[in-house]
Amino acid sequence: MSFTPDISIQLTESRQKTLLQDPELVAMIDACMANDRSAQAQLYKRYYGKMMSLCMRYVRNRDDAMSVLNYGFLKVFKSLSTYHYNGSFDGWIHRIVYNSIIDQLRSNMREMKTSELTEATETISNSSSGLQNLMAEDLYKLLDELPDSTRIVFNMFAIEGYKHEEIAERLNISAGTSKWHVNQARTILKSLLTQDHQAS
């Protein structure tokens, strides 16, 4: 007869571990689950900076980024009961806000004229020396120079670590289109880095 661990026991143990590490966070989560507005405001304030930075990587306009952020936090508050202290709370919030960003962007990506895009012939990977060089050159300052769709795909591939097949599935585009955007981003970014180097 096999033994199935009691989920409630696992939850209690995980919660207890987090309570020892960050009692303020556990108290805040408990209060938020009880619909305490003050606690919700504190949680929002605690994670606003990190999550707003994440939104701004994908949404160029600050007002639109704020709208996406608030949509994401609404989902956070509604989903708190599903957080079972398995893994960091920071990572859990990041996933929810990130998914909210993709939800908002997916409709825009559908409007892309993918028929005008050619399949990328160059195989691109995270181990590419060119990509590593770009990451080392304070890439974030240059991302705003990319076209919207290209910036979104490049963020997902180079920063979030998604594979082209995963990006294609999430954004309802082809894997070839995803590769084209990453290749295009690398070309533009290398050109910008060359201009900056020559100017200095």
C-alpha positions in Angstrom: 0.0 0.0 0.0 1.5 3.3 -1.1 1.6 6.3 1.1 0.4 9.6 -0.3 1.7 12.7 1.6 -0.9 14.8 3.2 -1.0 18.1 1.2 -2.2 20.0 4.2 0.9 18.8 6.1 3.2 19.8 3.3 1.5 23.3 3.2 1.9 23.7 6.9 5.6 22.8 6.7 6.3 25.1 3.8 4.4 27.9 5.4 6.3 27.4 8.6 9.6 27.6 6.8 8.6 30.8 5.1 7.3 32.2 8.4 10.8 31.7 10.0 12.5 33.4 7.0 10.0 36.2 6.4 7.2 36.5 9.0 6.1 39.9 7.6 5.4 38.4 4.2 3.3 35.5 5.7 1.3 38.0 7.8 0.8 40.1 4.7 -0.4 37.2 2.6 -2.8 36.1 5.4 -4.2 39.6 5.7 -4.6 39.9 1.9 -6.5 36.6 1.8 -8.9 38.1 4.3 -9.4 41.1 1.9 -7.5 43.5 4.2 -7.2 46.6 1.9 -4.2 47.9 3.9 -2.3 44.6 3.5 -3.1 44.6 -0.2 -1.7 48.1 -0.5 1.5 47.0 1.4 1.9 44.0 -0.9 1.5 46.1 -3.9 4.0 48.6 -2.7 6.5 45.9 -1.8 6.5 44.4 -5.3 5.6 47.5 -7.4 9.2 48.3 -8.4 10.2 44.9 -9.7 6.9 44.2 -11.4 6.7 47.6 -13.0 10.2 47.1 -14.4 9.0 43.8 -15.8 6.0 45.4 -17.5 8.1 48.2 -18.9 10.3 45.7 -20.7 7.3 44.7 -22.8 5.0 47.7 -22.8 6.7 50.9 -23.9 4.1 53.4 -22.8 4.2 53.9 -19.0 0.4 54.3 -18.7 -0.2 51.1 -20.6 2.4 49.3 -18.4 0.6 50.6 -15.3 -2.6 49.2 -16.6 -1.0 45.8 -17.3 0.6 45.9 -13.8 -2.7 46.5 -12.1 -4.4 43.8 -14.1 -1.6 41.4 -13.0 -1.9 42.4 -9.3 -5.7 41.9 -9.5 -5.0 38.3 -10.6 -2.4 38.0 -7.8 -5.0 38.9 -5.1 -7.6 36.6 -6.6 -5.1 33.7 -6.8 -3.5 34.0 -3.4 -5.3 30.9 -2.1 -3.4 28.9 -4.7 0.0 29.9 -3.3 1.1 26.9 -1.2 4.5 28.2 -0.2 6.2 25.9 -2.7 9.0 28.1 -4.1 9.5 31.7 -3.6 6.6 34.2 -3.4 8.6 36.6 -5.6 8.8 33.9 -8.3 5.1 33.2 -8.0 4.1 36.8 -8.4 6.5 37.2 -11.3 4.9 34.3 -13.1 1.4 35.8 -12.7 2.3 39.3 -13.7 4.3 38.0 -16.7 1.4 35.8 -17.8 -0.8 38.9 -17.5 1.6 40.8 -19.8 1.5 38.1 -22.4 -2.3 37.9 -22.2 -2.5 41.6 -23.0 0.1 41.4 -25.8 -1.2 38.3 -27.6 -3.9 40.2 -29.4 -1.4 42.7 -30.7 0.8 39.9 -32.0 -2.1 38.4 -33.9 -2.1 41.5 -36.0 1.4 41.0 -37.3 1.7 40.3 -41.0 3.6 37.1 -40.7 3.3 36.5 -44.4 5.8 39.4 -44.9 8.4 37.6 -42.7 10.9 35.2 -44.0 12.1 32.1 -42.1 15.3 32.8 -40.2 18.1 30.7 -41.6 20.5 31.4 -38.8 20.2 29.1 -35.7 20.1 31.3 -32.6 20.8 30.0 -29.1 21.4 31.4 -25.6 25.0 30.3 -25.9 25.6 32.6 -28.9 28.6 34.8 -28.3 26.9 37.7 -30.0 23.9 37.4 -27.7 26.2 37.2 -24.7 28.0 40.3 -25.8 24.7 42.1 -26.1 23.7 41.1 -22.6 27.0 42.3 -21.3 26.5 45.8 -22.8 23.6 46.9 -20.7 21.0 45.6 -23.1 18.0 47.1 -21.3 18.9 50.6 -22.4 18.7 49.6 -26.0 15.5 47.6 -26.0 13.3 50.6 -26.5 14.9 51.0 -30.0 13.4 47.8 -31.2 10.0 47.5 -33.0 7.3 46.5 -30.6 6.8 42.9 -31.8 10.5 42.3 -32.1 11.1 43.6 -28.6 8.5 41.4 -27.1 9.9 38.2 -28.8 13.5 39.1 -27.9 12.5 39.7 -24.3 10.9 36.3 -24.1 13.8 34.5 -25.8 16.9 36.3 -24.4 15.8 37.5 -21.0 13.0 35.2 -19.9 14.6 32.1 -21.5 11.7 30.8 -23.5 12.4 28.5 -26.6 11.1 29.5 -30.0 8.5 26.8 -29.9 7.2 28.0 -26.5 7.1 31.7 -27.7 5.2 30.6 -30.9 2.6 28.8 -28.8 2.2 31.6 -26.3 1.9 34.4 -28.9 0.1 32.4 -31.6 2.9 32.9 -34.2 5.2 30.4 -35.9 8.5 29.3 -34.6 10.1 30.7 -37.8 8.6 34.1 -37.0 10.0 34.0 -33.5 13.5 33.2 -34.9 13.1 36.0 -37.4 12.4 38.5 -34.6 15.3 37.4 -32.5 17.6 37.6 -35.5 16.2 41.1 -36.3 16.7 42.2 -32.7 20.3 41.0 -32.7 21.0 42.9 -36.0 19.5 46.1 -34.7 21.2 45.9 -31.3 24.6 45.2 -32.8 24.2 48.2 -35.1 23.2 50.4 -32.1 26.2 49.1 -30.1 28.5 49.9 -33.0 27.1 53.4 -33.3 27.6 54.0 -29.6 31.1 52.7 -29.7 32.0 54.9 -32.6 30.4 57.9 -31.0 32.5 57.4 -27.8 
